[in-house]
């Protein structure tokens, strides 16, 4: 028999019992739909993780303070505040693999404009290079503060879209002043929208200002006193009240403290340490080289000898991306394995129905053999019937799975990405299931004795 005639014979056999054929394919429909939905949701989650990392700066490297220890007690990460803006200058000068670097000082407080107020999730003191590190180079309105603003501790800031919406209600914030901890900051620019990051946090809920402004004007971080030894030495060397017998005639708005008063109550000393340093490598491939170069520069600057523990930690987004992608892939593969179980169950159902069909059509098989059909023709017919059932189930399963994934996207707002590879795989798996689970019933039918088959009641 020709393959076309065998195909038509298999279709006629399936049309005799349409309800049974439909119920037989139901297991394949559910299995393929589950595979398609899981693959598309998993691909969407992986794409979201990669986009979130890219939004944070795909080539970003984070330098964090290390941990202090005393008397066998470790005080935890961040307890050694040894990172300074000078480290940033050294990194950008001595590390060829680094494209840009920015110091960061973090704080938290209420931002007030008129009768409205808002507490942003991120309040950073930094330099204009921060936006280059984060690949946030476009502005929705206005401009970024300058390096001169950083040197002068000018009271200026740049805000994100969320803060602009909450405080200004559609008005242009550029040129207006907001209050942060009773310090007025002039808004010079509004950042372009960035969206949520991989943890679901709003990246647009942010305010940026010069790090000197945040540290010295808003946070007020400085030491309260100098050391007693320096006070004593300075007082012994510079205080001589006998040389100031008469007051000067110069008029001052405020009383000028005497040398003794200055020695007894020294002015606070500003230490220019920062909370972290954000670095951008020139390319993703340059990240390992950049980390080695930065480690060497910081160890030299911090006078860390060989064998001593470093007082800083370096983290790169590549490791985070690999970890998150691996986790997402693991969950996707786990769900895929669960979905494949449905395909196996559907294949067992097809084999069961085909065995029943062989039993019901024993006389028909015997008659066809009696008029000249060979065993391979019978085998081919039943295998084609099983493959047709699986392909029909696969087609409906693809439509159901694709539609189900977009329903998840519409109602649950989960990321979904169409996967052509998953669709092709589902078709191939459907045909494979038909061949594997349909072979035994077809083989059993082809092995029937024509005389015994014709006698079968």
SVG drawing of the C-alpha trace seen along z (x, -y; Angstrom):
<svg xmlns="http://www.w3.org/2000/svg" viewBox="-19 -99 74 118">
<polyline fill="none" stroke="black" stroke-width="0.4" points="0.0,0.0 1.1,-3.5 1.7,-5.9 -1.1,-8.2 -3.6,-5.4 -2.5,-4.2 -2.9,-7.8 -6.5,-8.0 -7.3,-4.7 -6.1,-5.8 -8.2,-9.0 -11.3,-7.1 -10.7,-4.8 -10.4,-7.8 -13.6,-9.5 -15.6,-6.4 -15.3,-7.4 -14.7,-11.2 -15.6,-11.4 -13.1,-8.6 -10.4,-10.3 -11.1,-13.6 -10.9,-12.2 -7.8,-10.2 -6.0,-13.4 -7.0,-15.3 -4.0,-14.1 -1.7,-15.2 -3.5,-18.6 -3.0,-19.2 0.6,-18.1 1.7,-20.2 -0.3,-23.2 1.5,-22.9 4.9,-22.6 4.3,-25.7 3.0,-27.8 5.8,-26.9 8.4,-27.5 7.0,-30.9 6.6,-32.0 10.1,-30.8 11.6,-32.6 9.8,-35.8 11.2,-35.5 14.7,-35.0 14.3,-38.0 13.1,-40.1 16.1,-39.2 18.5,-40.1 16.8,-43.4 16.8,-44.2 20.5,-43.6 21.1,-45.6 19.0,-48.4 21.2,-48.4 24.3,-48.4 25.3,-45.2 29.0,-46.0 28.6,-47.4 30.9,-46.5 30.2,-47.4 32.9,-48.1 31.7,-47.8 33.3,-48.4 34.8,-45.4 34.3,-44.1 36.1,-45.2 37.2,-42.8 38.4,-43.3 39.1,-40.8 37.9,-38.0 34.5,-39.7 33.6,-40.4 31.4,-43.5 30.0,-42.5 30.2,-44.0 30.3,-47.7 31.8,-48.3 35.1,-49.5 34.5,-52.8 37.7,-53.1 36.4,-53.9 37.0,-57.5 36.5,-59.6 40.3,-59.4 39.9,-55.7 37.6,-56.6 40.2,-58.9 42.9,-56.2 40.6,-53.6 39.7,-55.7 43.4,-56.7 45.2,-53.4 42.6,-50.8 42.5,-50.8 39.6,-48.3 37.3,-50.7 35.1,-53.1 33.5,-55.2 33.4,-55.3 31.2,-57.1 31.2,-57.3 27.9,-56.8 26.7,-58.1 23.3,-56.7 20.8,-58.3 17.0,-58.3 14.6,-61.1 11.5,-62.9 11.3,-65.1 8.8,-68.0 7.4,-70.4 4.7,-72.7 2.0,-70.7 3.1,-67.4 5.8,-65.0 7.3,-61.7 10.0,-59.4 11.9,-58.0 13.2,-54.5 16.7,-55.7 18.4,-58.9 22.0,-58.9 24.8,-61.4 27.1,-60.9 28.7,-62.5 27.5,-63.0 29.4,-59.8 26.8,-57.8 24.4,-58.0 27.0,-56.7 27.7,-53.8 24.0,-52.9 23.5,-53.5 21.1,-56.2 22.4,-58.8 19.2,-60.4 17.2,-63.0 13.5,-63.6 13.9,-67.2 16.6,-69.6 20.2,-68.5 22.5,-66.7 24.4,-68.6 28.1,-69.2 31.4,-68.3 31.6,-71.9 28.4,-71.4 30.1,-68.4 33.2,-70.4 31.2,-73.3 28.5,-71.2 25.9,-73.1 22.3,-72.5 21.0,-70.9 19.4,-67.6 18.0,-65.4 14.8,-63.4 13.2,-60.4 9.8,-60.1 8.0,-58.7 9.2,-61.5 8.2,-64.0 4.8,-62.5 4.1,-62.3 5.3,-65.8 4.6,-68.0 1.4,-66.4 2.2,-66.9 4.0,-70.2 7.6,-70.7 9.9,-70.3 12.9,-71.9 13.9,-75.2 11.7,-74.5 13.1,-73.7 12.3,-70.8 13.3,-70.3 15.2,-67.3 15.7,-67.3 15.2,-71.1 17.7,-71.6 16.4,-73.2 17.6,-71.6 17.0,-73.1 15.8,-70.5 17.9,-70.9 16.8,-67.8 14.4,-64.9 15.6,-61.4 14.1,-59.4 11.9,-56.5 13.7,-53.2 11.0,-51.0 11.3,-48.3 14.4,-46.2 14.7,-42.5 13.6,-42.6 10.5,-44.6 11.7,-47.8 10.9,-51.1 14.1,-52.5 12.4,-55.8 11.7,-56.5 15.1,-58.2 16.7,-61.5 20.4,-62.2 22.5,-65.1 26.2,-65.8 27.7,-63.5 29.3,-66.4 25.8,-67.9 24.3,-64.7 27.1,-63.9 27.9,-67.3 24.7,-69.3 21.9,-66.7 23.4,-63.7 25.8,-65.8 28.4,-63.0 31.6,-64.2 33.6,-63.5 32.6,-65.4 36.1,-65.9 39.6,-65.6 42.0,-63.4 43.2,-64.6 46.8,-64.2 46.5,-66.5 44.6,-69.0 47.3,-69.0 50.2,-69.3 48.5,-72.1 47.7,-74.0 51.2,-73.7 52.8,-74.9 50.4,-77.7 48.8,-79.1 50.5,-82.1 48.1,-84.5 50.8,-86.9 51.3,-87.9 47.7,-89.1 47.5,-91.6 45.1,-93.9 42.2,-93.1 42.4,-94.0 40.3,-96.8 38.8,-94.7 35.1,-94.4 33.5,-91.0 29.8,-90.0 30.4,-87.2 32.9,-87.0 36.1,-85.3 37.1,-82.5 40.4,-82.9 43.3,-80.4 42.5,-78.8 38.8,-78.4 39.7,-77.0 42.0,-74.4 39.4,-73.5 36.5,-73.2 38.0,-72.1 35.9,-72.2 34.5,-69.0 36.8,-67.4 35.2,-66.2 36.2,-62.7 35.5,-62.0 34.5,-58.4 31.7,-57.0 29.3,-54.1 30.2,-52.4 31.8,-52.9 30.0,-52.0 32.3,-51.1 31.5,-50.4 33.8,-48.2 34.4,-49.0 32.8,-45.7 31.4,-42.6 34.5,-40.6 36.6,-43.2 35.0,-42.7 37.4,-40.1 40.4,-42.2 38.8,-45.3 38.3,-43.5 42.0,-42.4 43.2,-46.0 40.9,-47.6 42.0,-45.0 45.6,-45.9 45.0,-49.6 42.9,-49.5 45.3,-47.2 48.1,-49.6 46.1,-52.7 44.9,-51.1 48.4,-49.8 47.3,-46.1 50.2,-43.8 50.3,-40.3 48.4,-37.8 46.3,-40.5 42.5,-40.6 41.2,-43.2 39.1,-46.0 36.7,-46.1 34.6,-43.7 34.1,-43.7 30.8,-42.4 30.0,-42.3 26.7,-41.9 27.9,-39.1 27.8,-36.7 24.4,-37.9 23.2,-37.5 24.5,-34.0 23.0,-33.1 19.6,-34.5 19.5,-33.1 20.6,-29.7 17.8,-29.8 15.2,-30.8 16.4,-28.1 16.2,-25.5 12.7,-26.5 11.7,-26.5 13.2,-23.0 11.5,-21.7 8.1,-22.9 8.9,-21.6 9.6,-18.1 6.2,-18.2 4.6,-19.2 6.3,-16.4 4.7,-13.9 1.4,-15.0 2.7,-14.1 3.7,-10.6 0.2,-10.2 -1.3,-11.2 0.9,-8.8 -0.2,-5.9 -3.8,-6.9 -3.2,-6.8 -1.6,-3.3 -4.6,-2.1 -7.1,-3.3 -5.1,-1.9 -5.0,1.5 -8.8,1.3 -9.1,0.3 -7.0,3.3 -9.3,5.6 -12.4,4.0 -11.1,4.2 -9.6,7.7 -12.0,9.0 -11.2,5.9 -7.5,6.6 -8.0,10.2 -10.0,9.3 -7.4,6.9 -4.7,9.4 -6.8,12.0 -7.1,9.8 -3.3,9.1 -2.3,6.5 1.1,7.2 2.1,7.0 4.1,3.7 1.0,2.1 -1.0,2.8 1.9,1.7 2.2,-1.6 -1.6,-2.3 -1.8,-2.0 1.3,-4.1 0.0,-6.8 -3.3,-6.8 -1.4,-7.3 0.8,-10.0 -2.3,-11.9 -3.9,-11.8 -0.8,-13.2 -0.3,-15.9 -3.9,-17.0 -3.4,-17.1 -0.2,-19.0 -1.8,-21.6 -4.6,-22.3 -2.1,-22.1 0.0,-24.8 -3.0,-27.1 -4.2,-26.4 -0.7,-26.9 0.0,-30.1 -3.4,-31.5 -3.0,-30.4 0.4,-32.1 -1.0,-35.4 -3.9,-35.1 -1.4,-34.8 0.3,-38.0 -3.0,-39.9 -4.4,-39.0 -1.2,-38.4 1.1,-40.7 3.8,-38.1 6.4,-38.4 5.8,-36.2 8.1,-35.6 7.0,-33.5 9.4,-30.6 9.5,-29.2 11.9,-26.5 9.3,-25.4 6.6,-25.2 8.8,-23.2 9.9,-20.9 6.2,-20.4 5.4,-19.3 8.4,-16.9 7.6,-15.5 3.9,-15.0 5.0,-13.0 7.5,-11.1 4.9,-10.2 2.6,-8.9 5.4,-6.7 6.6,-5.4 3.2,-4.6 1.5,-3.6 4.2,-1.1 3.1,1.7 -0.6,1.7 0.5,1.4 2.9,4.3 0.3,6.4 -2.1,5.7 0.4,6.6 1.2,10.0 -2.4,11.2 -3.1,14.5 -5.5,13.7 -7.5,17.0 -7.8,16.4 -8.7,12.8 -11.5,13.7 -12.9,16.1 -12.8,13.4 -16.3,12.5"/>
</svg>
